[in-house]
């Protein structure tokens, strides 16, 4: 039984997840793809710019593609910046 708040927050073992906290641990792998997510985000952001070249005539589609692509790449840039400077706080 944990007596202090620090003991309550302490992980059960190095890098393991308790099945009581995360029920999905019992049926499979439990993790994330941080690098894969960033790579996929950059690919999709650049694909948005590539879709500007097409057979559409209006500028509305171009504005949406540029806006969504720029927003996605800006979000990825913010995430990379946040990850690099998080230890300094």
Backbone as CSV, one residue per row, in Angstrom:
resi,resn,N_x,N_y,N_z,CA_x,CA_y,CA_z,C_x,C_y,C_z
1,UNK,0.845,-1.167,0.000,0.000,0.000,0.000,0.901,1.245,0.000
2,UNK,0.605,2.200,-0.858,1.405,3.419,-0.980,1.038,4.383,0.141
3,UNK,2.058,4.868,0.808,1.836,5.778,1.927,1.924,7.240,1.529
4,UNK,2.752,7.550,0.570,2.934,8.939,0.175,2.485,9.131,-1.268
5,UNK,2.320,10.388,-1.640,1.913,10.705,-3.008,2.979,10.281,-4.013
6,UNK,4.250,10.384,-3.628,5.344,9.989,-4.512,5.299,8.490,-4.798
7,UNK,5.002,7.693,-3.792,4.905,6.259,-4.003,3.723,5.899,-4.881
8,UNK,2.655,6.665,-4.810,1.490,6.408,-5.641,1.801,6.667,-7.114
9,UNK,2.598,7.706,-7.391,2.926,8.062,-8.765,4.070,7.236,-9.325
10,UNK,4.787,6.540,-8.501,5.944,5.757,-8.919,5.491,4.585,-9.792
11,UNK,6.111,4.384,-10.964,5.705,3.263,-11.817,6.030,1.933,-11.151
12,UNK,5.287,0.904,-11.536,5.467,-0.406,-10.931,6.844,-0.988,-11.247
13,UNK,7.323,-0.816,-12.434,8.660,-1.254,-12.839,9.103,-0.347,-13.979
14,UNK,10.370,-0.428,-14.311,10.912,0.454,-15.340,10.266,0.168,-16.691
15,UNK,9.454,1.109,-17.175,8.868,1.000,-18.499,7.652,0.103,-18.607
16,UNK,7.121,-0.409,-17.532,5.949,-1.273,-17.624,4.689,-0.492,-17.284
17,UNK,3.573,-1.016,-17.740,2.279,-0.399,-17.499,1.440,-1.387,-16.709
18,UNK,0.803,-0.917,-15.677,-0.026,-1.773,-14.844,-1.336,-2.106,-15.546
19,UNK,-1.737,-3.380,-15.584,-3.024,-3.736,-16.198,-4.211,-3.092,-15.492
20,UNK,-4.053,-2.746,-14.226,-5.137,-2.069,-13.506,-5.365,-0.665,-14.052
21,UNK,-4.283,-0.007,-14.483,-4.394,1.354,-15.011,-4.773,1.356,-16.492
22,UNK,-4.257,0.426,-17.240,-4.504,0.339,-18.683,-4.968,-1.074,-19.025
23,UNK,-6.269,-1.299,-19.142,-6.771,-2.656,-19.411,-6.294,-3.249,-20.737
24,UNK,-5.928,-2.419,-21.709,-5.502,-2.948,-23.009,-4.163,-3.668,-22.937
25,UNK,-3.440,-3.565,-21.838,-2.158,-4.244,-21.701,-2.354,-5.751,-21.759
26,UNK,-3.483,-6.235,-21.285,-3.718,-7.673,-21.237,-3.823,-8.297,-22.625
27,UNK,-4.290,-7.574,-23.635,-4.525,-8.174,-24.934,-3.556,-7.735,-26.018
28,UNK,-2.546,-6.950,-25.694,-1.616,-6.599,-26.762,-0.612,-5.550,-26.374
29,UNK,0.122,-5.138,-27.382,1.166,-4.147,-27.198,0.556,-2.821,-26.818
30,UNK,1.225,-2.093,-25.938,0.721,-0.818,-25.451,1.813,0.235,-25.634
31,UNK,1.641,1.099,-26.597,2.655,2.102,-26.844,2.215,3.070,-27.922
32,UNK,3.148,3.883,-28.397,2.840,4.851,-29.437,4.009,4.916,-30.417
33,UNK,3.800,5.645,-31.500,4.817,5.806,-32.528,5.158,7.291,-32.653
34,UNK,5.977,7.849,-31.767,6.230,9.292,-31.836,6.929,9.725,-33.130
35,UNK,7.940,9.001,-33.571,8.627,9.374,-34.811,7.757,9.098,-36.028
36,UNK,7.040,7.985,-35.999,6.153,7.648,-37.109,5.043,8.666,-37.280
37,UNK,4.532,9.173,-36.176,3.482,10.186,-36.231,3.997,11.469,-36.863
38,UNK,5.202,11.883,-36.496,5.775,13.103,-37.082,6.059,12.916,-38.574
39,UNK,6.595,11.766,-38.938,6.896,11.508,-40.352,5.613,11.492,-41.172
40,UNK,4.572,10.831,-40.661,3.295,10.793,-41.368,2.685,12.190,-41.478
41,UNK,2.815,12.996,-40.432,2.291,14.358,-40.472,2.982,15.215,-41.514
42,UNK,4.298,15.102,-41.608,5.043,15.858,-42.618,4.652,15.387,-44.017
43,UNK,4.511,14.076,-44.191,4.124,13.535,-45.490,2.742,14.058,-45.904
44,UNK,1.782,14.027,-44.996,0.432,14.495,-45.317,0.433,16.002,-45.574
45,UNK,1.201,16.760,-44.785,1.285,18.207,-45.008,1.841,18.540,-46.385
46,UNK,2.888,17.824,-46.784,3.460,18.059,-48.116,2.534,17.550,-49.214
47,UNK,1.782,16.489,-48.936,0.820,15.983,-49.916,-0.283,17.015,-50.164
48,UNK,-0.628,17.784,-49.140,-1.624,18.847,-49.318,-1.140,19.869,-50.350
49,UNK,0.134,20.213,-50.269,0.682,21.163,-51.247,0.767,20.535,-52.636
50,UNK,1.029,19.243,-52.710,1.099,18.569,-54.011,-0.280,18.504,-54.673
51,UNK,-1.346,18.492,-53.877,-2.694,18.414,-54.441,-3.156,19.735,-55.054
52,UNK,-2.378,20.797,-54.880,-2.719,22.073,-55.522,-2.638,21.916,-57.040
53,UNK,-1.695,21.095,-57.491,-1.558,20.831,-58.924,-2.673,19.870,-59.316
54,UNK,-3.617,20.341,-60.074,-4.738,19.487,-60.444,-5.599,20.152,-61.499
55,UNK,-6.767,19.594,-61.702,-7.634,20.091,-62.758,-8.738,21.014,-62.240
56,UNK,-8.630,21.508,-61.014,-9.650,22.422,-60.512,-9.337,23.856,-60.967
57,UNK,-10.387,24.648,-61.115,-10.190,25.998,-61.656,-10.329,27.082,-60.599
58,UNK,-11.094,26.862,-59.549,-11.302,27.883,-58.525,-10.157,27.932,-57.526
59,UNK,-10.061,29.054,-56.825,-9.017,29.213,-55.823,-9.458,28.752,-54.441
60,UNK,-10.721,28.429,-54.257,-11.202,28.020,-52.942,-10.500,26.745,-52.488
61,UNK,-10.377,25.782,-53.372,-9.697,24.529,-53.023,-8.234,24.786,-52.710
62,UNK,-7.593,25.666,-53.468,-6.183,25.987,-53.208,-6.007,26.613,-51.828
63,UNK,-6.906,27.519,-51.466,-6.810,28.182,-50.157,-6.954,27.161,-49.030
64,UNK,-7.914,26.256,-49.145,-8.098,25.227,-48.120,-6.888,24.294,-48.047
65,UNK,-6.366,23.873,-49.187,-5.207,22.982,-49.186,-3.986,23.649,-48.569
66,UNK,-3.749,24.902,-48.928,-2.609,25.627,-48.364,-2.804,25.847,-46.864
67,UNK,-3.999,26.217,-46.467,-4.267,26.469,-45.045,-4.120,25.220,-44.191
68,UNK,-4.699,24.118,-44.637,-4.605,22.879,-43.876,-3.174,22.351,-43.857
69,UNK,-2.495,22.396,-44.993,-1.100,21.939,-45.044,-0.187,22.785,-44.173
70,UNK,-0.348,24.107,-44.236,0.484,24.991,-43.411,0.168,24.805,-41.933
71,UNK,-1.104,24.634,-41.601,-1.478,24.410,-40.206,-0.915,23.103,-39.664
72,UNK,-0.958,22.078,-40.479,-0.421,20.786,-40.067,1.088,20.855,-39.866
73,UNK,1.787,21.463,-40.794,3.247,21.586,-40.651,3.623,22.500,-39.493
74,UNK,2.836,23.550,-39.251,3.097,24.422,-38.102,2.892,23.661,-36.793
75,UNK,1.863,22.832,-36.738,1.637,22.024,-35.544,2.753,21.035,-35.298
76,UNK,3.271,20.455,-36.348,4.390,19.528,-36.205,5.642,20.272,-35.757
77,UNK,5.862,21.444,-36.318,7.005,22.256,-35.883,6.897,22.643,-34.418
78,UNK,5.690,22.985,-33.970,5.471,23.327,-32.566,5.740,22.115,-31.671
79,UNK,5.297,20.941,-32.102,5.509,19.715,-31.331,6.992,19.400,-31.211
80,UNK,7.742,19.545,-32.301,9.185,19.291,-32.260,9.865,20.296,-31.343
81,UNK,9.493,21.570,-31.447,10.066,22.603,-30.583,9.738,22.326,-29.122
82,UNK,8.518,21.938,-28.843,8.089,21.651,-27.475,8.851,20.459,-26.902
83,UNK,9.072,19.422,-27.709,9.815,18.254,-27.239,11.279,18.575,-26.971
84,UNK,11.858,19.456,-27.754,13.274,19.778,-27.575,13.521,20.689,-26.383
85,UNK,12.548,21.506,-26.027,12.765,22.471,-24.946,12.007,22.109,-23.667
86,UNK,11.371,20.943,-23.595,10.564,20.605,-22.428,11.418,20.379,-21.178
87,UNK,12.658,19.950,-21.328,13.505,19.681,-20.167,14.031,20.957,-19.531
88,UNK,13.945,22.083,-20.223,14.494,23.345,-19.717,13.567,24.059,-18.745
89,UNK,12.325,23.650,-18.663,11.364,24.351,-17.816,11.523,24.056,-16.374
